[in-house]
């Protein structure tokens, strides 16, 4: 039996109302999901907290899985609800399977990658360096004032200036990881990659900035001190000799008319605990504050990058005003990933494809110097304890 026109109109009205209600319900649900998404902590993914260096490894995982397809990598991060990585990749320039992490994200990642580097813990000053380098002016000598009679000639004197030049020095770390390990979805491989990259960079940065030779790498604290002849040999191992040497180091830096900012010590673990074990004539600890990580009120940065095998078994102690030391860095770091690349394993060039590996390469460019050209650094050499 055919429906009357009146019945058809009534049914259409009800259908339209149902459509409107369905659309409104869908919109309301979408809005609620959007609100919930905005409440997610950017440092948390699926209830797990990740630090910034692990975020880099997770971004690399997406790039690896997508075989370098940036759009697909972003889609994968979106589907996984990985908002921290989405933020980083959203700030990045992605091309050819690599990522240039820049801006705020890079400034958070770089320090965390170097969290084992004493130089970053010591309170050095940071500057952002353009790709072409940076020049920092300084006053070499000041004008000279004199007293004299009213009609006497006054000799003119003008202040002189100079430039401290910073040139981007490239530090690279390459790490090859088996694809079977990367297949582990628990996140343990992310932590492994992040730790490997971060520790490798920290070890190299520490050794170079402590006593490395300028050239392809930055200048070092030791080179700066030697330039100003503020390095000298230990006088011995008695308490009186240790005290005289350590106080001389502080006097050299304080007497150099430098900005005395964030002063601190750098030494090996052997030297640190040898000083702690030193006793006075009454059998008391001569340097008890070492137990709190300080010496003469200044923090101790212990690193095994300070050798204990110089000229046999000798070591060194450093004292510096770290606040006037400058670490200049370019605006970002580069992270590249490949399953086809070849790499040097220390003795031969091997193929990642042949070995079923994924190769990660991270590059950081920076330079190091000091505002007072080394007057803020004293080095005690030939330390036998």
Helices and strands as residue ranges (DSSP letters): H 5-38, E 44-45, E 48-49, H 52-65, H 70-79, H 83-90, E 93-95, E 98-101, H 103-113, H 118-121, E 125-128, E 134-141, E 160-166, E 169-178, H 179-182, H 188-211, H 221-227, E 231-233, H 239-254, E 263-267, H 269-276, G 288-292, E 294-295, E 298-302, E 315-321, G 322-324, E 325-338, E 342-344, E 349-351, E 357-370, E 377-383
